[in-house]
């Protein structure tokens, strides 16, 4: 449901939230059904609190700006993966290339690959509801 006509406004809004929480946005990009955010997070920041604030605030912003009938909402859950400093440029390039990447791979395929790459055990029934139209 994220439209290319307003995604840059959304990304700037998210950057504002991250900045107000004294964290640093390194990259943000996505496609119609999900986004990736690369953030340099201080040790005192609780990731769950930051993600909750991003989702809560952007849900209100998106509905008030682009969906006056309040039809937008983020799905429950999120994925967080950490990377070493030496991998940051590769992760940034991966995020910046999301639109091209998703011409070849679905969100489901991408997410399951990340879980496997990071050796995260998972059960299919606890993953996202995939939007595979």
N, C-alpha and C positions, 0 to 999 in steps of 0.2 A: 503494500500500500504506500510505500515511500515513493513519491513521484520525483523524477529528475528535475522538474520545474521548480521544486522548493527544497530539494535536499541540501543545497549549499546553505540556505537559511537555517535549516535544522542543525547542520554541522557547526555553524557559528554559534548557535544557541547552546549546543552541547559543550563547545569550547568555553563559553562563558561560565557554565556550571562547574566545569573542571577547574577553571582558573579561580573562581570564588572559593573553591574547596582547597586552594593552595597546592594544586597538583599541576602537572605540565602535560598538555596534549602534544604528542609527537606525530600522530597521523590519525586520520579518520576517513572512512570511505565505506561504501556499501552498494547494495542493489535494492530492488523493490521490497525484498522480504527480510533483510537483515543488514546490520552494519558491523564494522570492525573498528575498534578504537584502540590505539596504542598510546598508553599513558605512562609517564614516569611518576611513580607513586612513592610518596615518603613512607617510611616505616610506621608512622603514627596513623596513617589513613587506613580505615577499614574498607576493604573493597566492597563488601556487601552494602555498606552505607552509601558509598559513592554511586554504585550501580542503582540502588533504590532511588536515590535523588535524581539521577539522570532519567530513569524511566518515568518516575512520577512527574517531574517538571516538564519533560518533553511531551508526555501524554497530554497534559493540559495545554501546552503550547501548540501542538499539532491540531488538537481539536478546536481550539479557539481561532487558529489562523487558517486552517485548511479544511476542516471537517466540522462545520457548524452544528451538525446533528450528533456530535460525539460518537462517531462510529469507529474511531481509531483507538486501539489499545495494544500495548506490547504484550507479547506472550509471556507467560510465567517462565522463570528461569533465565539463565545466562551461562555462558562459558567464560572462564578466565584461564589464561595460560601465561606463564612467566617465561621470560627470555633473558639470556645473558646480554651484557652490553655489547659483546662482539656480534650478536645476531640482530641488533636493532636496525641496521640499514637494510638487511634482507627482509625483516618483518615489515618495515616501512614500505619497501618496494612491493611486497606482496599485498599490502593493504591498498596502496595507490593503484594497483592493477586489478582491483576487484571486478570491475565491469567486464574486462577481457576474460578474466579467469572464469567468471560464471557463464560465459558463452559456451564453456566446455564442461563445467562441473556444477552440479546442483548444490544447494546449501546442505542438504542431507549428506551427500557424498563428501563434501568439504569437512563438515563437522565430525563425521565418523572417522575420517582420515586423521584429523587433529587429535581425537581421542586415542586412536591407535598409535600415532607418532609420539604422544606423551605418555603412553602406557597407562591410560586411564581405563579401569574396568568400568563397564556400563551394562545396563539392561535396556534393551530396545524400548520396553514399555515406559521407561522413565525419560526418554528423550523428547524433544520438541514434537509438536504437531506439525508435520511438514506441509508446506504450501507448495504442492507439486502439480499445479494445473498444467 
